[in-house]
Amino acid sequence: MSLSQASVAGDITADISLIFVDLDGTLIATDLLVEGIISAVHRDFRTLYRLPKWVLKGRSSFKARIEECVEIDASHLPYRQDLLEFLRARKAEGVRIVLATASPRSWAAAVANELKLFDDIITSDAQTNLKGSKKLAAIEEYSREHRIDHWGYVGDDHNDVCIWKAASAIYVVARKRSVLKELQPAGTPTAVFQPCHSIALATIRALRPQQWIKNSLVFIPLIASHSFANINKLVLSSLAFVCYSACASSIYIANDLLDLDSDRCHPKKARRPFASGALPVAYGPPLSAFLFIFGMALSLLSPNLLFPEILLSYVILSTLYSCWLKTKPIIDVIVLAMLYTLRVFAGGAAAEIPISEWLMAFSLFLFTSLAFAKRHAELRRLLSENRRSAARRGYLVTDLRLLEVMGAASGYLAVLVIALYIHSPETSLIYRHPQVLWLVCPLLLYWVSRLWLFAARGFLDEDPLVYTLTDRVSLIVAVLTVSIVSIGVLNW
């Protein structure tokens, strides 16, 4: 965020001895009420049914009820650092700094205790929602009590315009250009703080397009059945890819909203759009809902109605995983493997390609190995940070060795499935030279062993599937495997 200063009458700004500061969207790049609602629903899903009844009792009462359900962690909130530096400089000059917010008192107090910056706080209560004209009345009353004529106000929203009109110094966090236009009759801002984040780019980042590569698993049935030259099936598989990407992004957004607190404590995840404040949390629920509806509606174009059913099952299972199952050791790994395998099954359903039991068994064991690698990578990071357990995961760093054993064993079982498949009756019907397929086994043994060697050394990213699909050696192994399979099919 950059700060641009505007010229004002020097005699007035020099007399400013009191600055009131808004909290949501101003001091912090998020909305605590929206976060509180999400957190309350996450902790107790029954809260979702109580929300309409609370809303009907008024906004002040509604905030008070959410406050009762949620305590905020003020230590990792996305504070606007340039604004903090500006306020600390004014504080050093002897200016009195007061936090004036519509947020509940306990939340404002948590922020004040964390920053050690404010001389006082003015907040909403169960009877009064301190916003707009009501906040102005509270500010003017506070100024009269302290016999201060000239005061400044830092805000960001249309509701703050009436306060700026009464202020001697106008400080604006310019998230919306329309606010600056509406502010023009009130006078020239003393200072404008410009957020450096682009909403459009932050929205794209929130979709996690880099994760869509995992949805390429829907093309596996197309390749395994040697139907990649069939344009109709290729189009249907591509349709499945788009549907899965839309629904997966919907789930990523919902997961980011549910994991705000833990993401802000993570060295990498803290930079995610919602956790960092680059994208307002209020955008999350409607964006997630739109992507889900779009993906499901598009899936109905598939001639096989089994595909939208599988896609819906994937969304439900992913939601259960995000909300609950990922806290259950071992169960979380099995569910992750099932989610990967569902992509393969969905690709077959979309393109109307039968999925063999061999492919399903191979996928389940292989993806179980990758899921164990994902948990292993997380625990390795915790070990490097001298932490004993994974928050909301149910694992201890002492489980590392056990995860290595179970993960490697699952990978080797996938190779065993290939070996058994070579001798199955189905193989001789598809391949002219099935004995050539034996060359695939040492390739996969090498790949699985290398994967877990790198995991033990701490070289893996926390998403091994993305690592695998972008790793050069893994891609070479994949090309060699496809070449061997092709040779087995050809008549020579």
C-alpha positions in Angstrom: 0.0 0.0 0.0 1.3 3.4 -0.9 0.6 6.7 0.8 0.0 9.9 -1.1 -0.2 13.2 0.8 -2.6 16.0 -0.3 -2.1 19.7 0.7 -4.5 21.2 3.2 -4.5 24.4 5.3 -1.4 24.0 7.5 -2.8 26.0 10.4 -5.7 23.4 10.8 -3.6 20.2 10.4 -1.0 21.6 12.8 -3.7 21.9 15.5 -4.8 18.2 15.1 -4.3 16.6 18.5 -6.8 13.7 18.1 -7.2 11.1 15.3 -10.1 8.6 15.2 -9.3 5.4 13.3 -11.8 3.0 11.8 -11.0 -0.7 12.0 -12.6 -2.9 9.4 -11.3 -2.2 5.9 -9.2 0.6 7.2 -6.7 -0.4 9.9 -7.1 -4.1 8.8 -7.7 -5.3 5.3 -10.6 -7.5 6.2 -14.1 -7.4 7.8 -14.2 -8.9 11.3 -18.0 -9.4 11.2 -17.9 -11.5 8.0 -15.0 -13.5 9.5 -16.9 -13.9 12.7 -20.0 -15.2 10.9 -17.9 -17.7 8.9 -16.0 -18.8 12.0 -19.2 -19.2 14.0 -20.8 -21.4 11.3 -17.6 -23.4 11.0 -17.5 -24.1 14.7 -21.2 -25.0 14.9 -23.1 -25.6 11.7 -26.4 -25.1 13.5 -25.5 -21.4 13.7 -26.4 -21.1 10.0 -30.0 -21.7 10.9 -29.9 -19.2 13.8 -28.5 -16.3 11.7 -31.9 -15.2 10.2 -33.4 -15.0 13.7 -30.5 -13.0 15.0 -30.6 -10.6 12.0 -34.3 -9.8 12.6 -33.4 -8.5 16.1 -31.3 -5.7 14.6 -27.7 -5.3 13.5 -26.4 -4.4 17.0 -27.9 -7.4 18.6 -26.7 -9.6 15.7 -23.1 -8.4 16.2 -23.4 -9.1 19.9 -24.5 -12.7 19.3 -21.6 -13.3 16.9 -19.2 -11.8 19.4 -20.5 -14.3 22.0 -19.6 -17.2 19.6 -16.2 -16.0 18.4 -12.9 -14.7 19.8 -10.5 -13.2 17.3 -6.8 -13.7 17.1 -5.5 -10.2 16.7 -1.9 -11.2 16.4 -2.1 -12.3 12.8 -4.7 -10.0 11.3 -3.8 -8.3 8.0 -2.9 -4.9 9.3 -2.1 -2.1 6.8 1.5 -1.4 7.6 1.8 2.0 6.0 -1.2 3.3 8.0 0.3 1.8 11.2 3.6 3.6 10.5 1.7 6.9 9.9 -0.3 6.5 13.1 2.8 5.6 15.2 4.5 8.7 13.8 1.6 10.9 14.8 1.5 9.2 18.3 5.2 10.1 18.7 4.3 13.7 18.0 1.8 13.6 20.9 -1.4 13.1 18.9 -4.1 11.1 20.7 -5.1 8.0 18.7 -8.6 6.5 19.3 -10.0 3.4 17.7 -13.6 4.1 16.6 -15.2 1.1 15.1 -18.6 -0.6 14.6 -17.0 -3.9 15.6 -17.9 -5.4 19.0 -15.8 -4.1 22.0 -14.0 -7.4 22.8 -12.7 -7.6 19.2 -11.6 -3.9 19.2 -10.0 -4.5 22.6 -8.0 -7.5 21.3 -6.7 -5.3 18.4 -5.8 -2.4 20.8 -4.0 -4.8 23.2 -2.1 -6.3 20.3 -0.9 -2.9 18.7 -0.3 -0.9 21.9 -1.2 2.2 19.9 -4.5 3.5 21.0 -5.3 5.8 23.9 -9.0 4.8 23.9 -11.6 2.8 21.9 -15.1 3.6 20.9 -17.2 0.6 19.8 -20.6 -0.8 19.1 -22.7 -2.4 21.8 -25.9 -4.6 22.0 -28.0 -1.4 21.6 -26.0 0.8 19.2 -24.3 0.0 15.9 -21.6 2.6 15.7 -21.7 3.3 12.0 -22.2 6.5 9.9 -24.1 9.2 11.8 -24.1 7.3 15.1 -20.3 7.0 14.9 -20.1 10.7 14.2 -22.2 11.5 17.2 -20.0 9.3 19.4 -16.9 11.0 18.0 -18.2 14.5 18.6 -19.2 13.7 22.1 -15.8 12.2 22.8 -14.1 15.4 21.4 -16.3 17.7 23.6 -15.5 15.6 26.7 -11.7 16.1 25.9 -12.2 19.7 24.8 -10.7 19.1 21.4 -12.0 21.3 18.5 -9.9 19.9 15.6 -9.7 16.2 15.0 -9.0 13.9 12.1 -10.6 10.7 11.0 -9.3 7.7 9.1 -11.9 5.6 7.2 -12.5 3.8 4.0 -16.3 3.5 3.2 -19.3 5.5 2.0 -20.6 5.4 5.6 -17.6 7.5 6.7 -18.4 10.4 4.4 -20.6 12.2 7.0 -17.7 11.9 9.5 -15.1 13.3 7.1 -17.4 16.3 6.4 -17.2 17.1 10.1 -13.5 16.3 10.5 -10.7 18.9 10.3 -8.3 16.3 8.8 -9.4 13.7 6.3 -7.5 10.4 6.0 -8.7 7.9 3.4 -7.9 4.3 2.7 -9.0 4.4 -0.9 -10.3 0.9 -1.7 -13.1 2.3 -3.8 -12.8 5.2 -6.3 -16.5 6.0 -5.8 -15.7 6.9 -2.1 -13.2 9.5 -3.2 -15.7 11.0 -5.7 -18.4 11.1 -3.0 -15.9 12.7 -0.6 -15.1 15.7 -3.0 -17.7 18.1 -1.4 -16.2 17.4 2.0 -12.9 18.8 1.0 -9.4 17.6 -0.1 -8.1 14.6 1.8 -5.1 15.3 4.0 -3.7 11.8 3.1 -4.8 9.0 0.9 -3.6 5.4 1.5 -3.8 3.4 -1.7 -4.0 -0.4 -1.4 -1.4 -2.0 -3.6 -3.5 -5.1 -4.3 -5.5 -5.6 -7.5 -8.9 -7.1 -6.8 -8.9 -8.8 -10.2 -5.5 -10.4 -9.8 -6.4 -11.4 -6.2 -9.6 -13.1 -7.4 -7.6 -15.1 -10.0 -5.2 -16.1 -7.3 -8.0 -17.2 -5.0 -9.2 -19.6 -7.7 -5.8 -21.3 -7.5 -5.5 -22.0 -11.3 -2.1 -23.7 -10.6 -4.1 -26.4 -8.8 -6.2 -27.2 -11.9 -3.3 -29.3 -13.1 -4.6 -32.0 -10.7 -7.8 -32.1 -12.7 -5.9 -33.4 -15.7 -6.5 -36.8 -14.0 -9.8 -36.8 -15.8 -7.9 -37.6 -19.0 -6.4 -40.8 -17.7 -9.3 -43.0 -18.9 -9.0 -41.4 -22.3 -5.3 -42.3 -22.4 -5.7 -45.8 -20.8 -8.3 -46.8 -23.3 -6.2 -45.5 -26.2 -9.1 -43.2 -27.2 -7.1 -39.9 -27.3 -7.7 -39.7 -31.1 -11.4 -39.7 -30.6 -12.4 -36.0 -30.9 -15.8 -36.5 -29.3 -14.4 -38.2 -26.2 -11.6 -35.6 -26.0 -14.2 -32.8 -26.0 -16.2 -34.6 -23.2 -13.0 -35.1 -21.2 -12.2 -31.4 -21.6 -15.7 -30.6 -20.4 -15.0 -32.7 -17.3 -11.8 -30.8 -16.7 -13.5 -27.4 -16.8 -16.3 -28.6 -14.5 -13.9 -30.0 -12.0 -11.7 -26.9 -12.1 -14.8 -24.7 -11.4 -16.0 -26.8 -8.5 -12.5 -27.3 -7.2 -11.9 -23.5 -7.1 -15.3 -23.2 -5.3 -14.0 -25.6 -2.6 -10.6 -23.9 -2.5 -12.3 -20.5 -1.7 -14.5 -22.1 0.9 -11.5 -23.8 2.5 -9.5 -20.6 2.5 -12.4 -18.9 4.3 -12.6 -21.6 6.9 -8.9 -21.7 7.5 -8.2 -18.0 7.8 -6.6 -18.2 11.2 -4.4 -21.2 10.5 -3.4 -19.8 7.1 -2.3 -16.5 8.6 0.1 -18.5 10.9 1.6 -20.3 7.9 4.7 -18.9 6.2 3.3 -19.4 2.7 -0.4 -19.6 3.1 -0.4 -16.2 4.9 0.0 -14.7 1.4 -3.2 -16.2 0.1 -5.7 -13.5 -1.0 -8.2 -13.8 1.8 -5.7 -14.4 4.6 -3.6 -11.4 3.5 -6.5 -9.1 2.9 -5.8 -8.7 -0.8 -9.3 -9.9 -1.4 -12.2 -9.0 0.9 -13.6 -12.0 2.7 -17.1 -10.8 1.9 -16.4 -11.7 -1.8 -15.7 -15.3 -0.9 -19.1 -16.9 -0.2 -20.8 -15.5 -3.4 -17.8 -16.3 -5.6 -17.7 -19.8 -4.2 -21.4 -20.3 -4.8 -21.2 -19.0 -8.4 -18.3 -21.4 -9.3 -20.2 -24.3 -7.8 -23.4 -23.5 -9.7 -21.4 -22.9 -12.9 -19.5 -26.2 -12.7 -22.6 -28.3 -11.9 -24.7 -26.6 -14.6 -22.0 -27.2 -17.2 -21.7 -30.9 -16.1 -25.3 -31.4 -17.2 -24.1 -31.1 -20.8 -22.5 -34.5 -20.4 -24.5 -37.3 -22.2 -23.8 -39.5 -19.1 -25.8 -38.3 -16.1 -23.4 -40.3 -13.9 -20.8 -37.6 -14.4 -22.7 -34.8 -12.6 -23.5 -37.3 -9.8 -19.8 -38.1 -9.4 -19.0 -34.3 -9.5 -21.5 -33.6 -6.8 -20.1 -36.5 -4.7 -16.7 -35.0 -5.1 -17.9 -31.6 -3.9 -19.7 -33.1 -0.9 -16.7 -35.2 0.1 -14.3 -32.3 -0.4 -16.6 -30.1 1.8 -16.7 -32.8 4.5 -12.9 -33.1 4.2 -12.4 -29.3 4.6 -14.8 -28.9 7.5 -14.1 -32.1 9.5 -12.4 -35.1 8.0 -9.0 -33.5 7.5 -8.6 -33.4 11.3 -8.9 -37.2 11.5 -5.5 -39.0 11.1 -5.3 -41.7 8.4 -9.0 -41.0 7.5 -7.9 -37.8 5.9 -5.3 -39.5 3.8 -7.8 -42.1 2.6 -10.3 -39.4 1.7 -7.7 -37.4 -0.2 -6.9 -40.6 -2.2 -10.6 -41.1 -2.9 -10.9 -37.5 -4.1 -8.0 -38.0 -6.6 -9.5 -41.3 -7.7 -12.9 -39.7 -8.2 -11.3 -37.5 -10.8 -10.3 -40.6 -12.8 -13.7 -42.1 -12.4 -15.4 -38.9 -13.4 -13.3 -38.6 -16.6 -14.4 -42.1 -17.6 -18.1 -41.3 -16.9 -17.9 -38.0 -18.8 -16.3 -39.6 -21.9 -18.4 -42.8 -21.5 -15.3 -44.9 -21.1 -15.7 -47.9 -18.8 -13.2 -47.8 -15.9 -11.5 -51.2 -15.2 -11.1 -52.4 -11.6 -7.4 -52.6 -12.3 -7.2 -48.8 -13.0 -9.3 -48.0 -10.0 -7.1 -50.2 -7.7 -3.9 -48.7 -9.2 -5.2 -45.1 -8.8 -6.3 -45.7 -5.2 -3.0 -47.1 -4.0 -0.9 -44.5 -6.0 -3.0 -41.6 -4.7 -2.9 -42.9 -1.2 0.9 -42.8 -1.4 0.8 -39.2 -2.7 -1.7 -38.2 0.1 0.7 -39.6 2.7 3.5 -37.6 1.0 1.4 -34.5 1.4 1.0 -35.0 5.2 4.7 -36.0 5.4 5.7 -32.7 3.8 3.5 -30.7 6.3 5.1 -32.5 9.2 8.6 -31.9 7.9 7.8 -28.2 7.8 6.6 -28.3 11.4 9.8 -30.1 12.4 11.9 -27.3 10.8 9.8 -24.8 12.8 10.4 -26.8 16.1 6.6 -27.4 16.4 5.4 -30.7 17.8 2.0 -31.0 16.1 0.0 -30.0 13.0 -2.8 -27.6 13.8 -6.2 -29.1 12.9 -4.5 -32.1 11.4 -4.2 -34.6 14.2 -0.5 -35.6 13.5 2.6 -35.3 15.5 6.1 -34.8 14.1 7.0 -38.2 15.7 4.7 -39.8 13.1 7.1 -38.9 10.3 8.7 -42.4 10.1 5.4 -44.2 10.2 4.0 -42.0 7.4 7.1 -42.8 5.3 6.5 -46.5 5.8 2.8 -46.4 5.0 3.3 -44.0 2.0 6.1 -46.0 0.4 4.1 -49.3 0.9 1.1 -47.8 -0.8 3.2 -46.7 -3.8 4.7 -50.2 -4.1 1.2 -51.8 -3.9 0.3 -49.7 -7.0 3.3 -51.2 -8.8 2.1 -54.7 -7.7 -1.3 -54.0 -9.2 0.4 -53.3 -12.6 2.4 -56.5 -12.3 -0.8 -58.5 -11.6 -2.6 -56.7 -14.4 0.0 -57.8 -17.0 -1.0 -61.4 -16.4 -4.8 -60.8 -16.4 -7.0 -62.1 -19.2 -8.0 -58.5 -20.1 -4.5 -57.5 -21.0 -4.1 -60.0 -23.9 -7.3 -58.6 -25.4 -6.0 -55.0 -25.4 -2.2 -55.4 -26.0 -0.6 -57.4 -28.8 2.6 -57.6 -26.8 1.7 -57.5 -23.1 5.1 -58.7 -22.0 6.5 -55.3 -23.0 4.5 -53.8 -20.1 6.9 -55.4 -17.6 9.2 -52.5 -18.4 6.7 -50.2 -16.7 7.3 -51.8 -13.4 10.9 -50.8 -12.8 10.1 -47.3 -14.0 7.3 -47.0 -11.4 9.5 -48.6 -8.7 12.1 -46.0 -9.4 9.6 -43.1 -9.4 7.9 -44.2 -6.1 11.3 -44.7 -4.4 12.6 -41.4 -5.6 9.4 -39.6 -4.4 9.9 -41.0 -0.9 13.6 -40.4 -0.9 12.9 -36.7 -1.7 10.2 -36.7 0.9 12.6 -38.0 3.6 15.1 -35.3 2.6 12.5 -32.6 2.9 12.6 -31.7 -0.8 8.9 -32.2 -1.5 6.3 -29.4 -1.8 3.2 -29.7 0.4 1.2 -30.8 -2.6 3.1 -33.8 -4.0 0.7 -34.2 -6.9 1.4 -30.8 -8.2 5.1 -31.4 -7.7 4.8 -34.7 -9.6 3.0 -33.1 -12.5 5.6 -30.4 -12.8 8.8 -32.4 -12.0 11.0 -33.0 -15.0 12.0 -36.5 -14.0 8.4 -37.5 -13.3 7.4 -36.2 -16.7 10.2 -38.2 -18.3 9.0 -41.4 -16.5 5.4 -40.6 -17.7 6.6 -40.2 -21.3 8.6 -43.5 -21.2 5.6 -45.3 -19.7 3.3 -44.0 -22.4 5.9 -45.1 -25.0 6.1 -48.6 -23.6 2.3 -48.9 -23.5 2.1 -47.7 -27.1 4.7 -50.3 -28.2 2.7 -53.0 -26.4 -0.4 -52.0 -28.5 1.3 -51.8 -31.9 1.4 -54.7 -34.3 5.0 -55.3 -35.1 
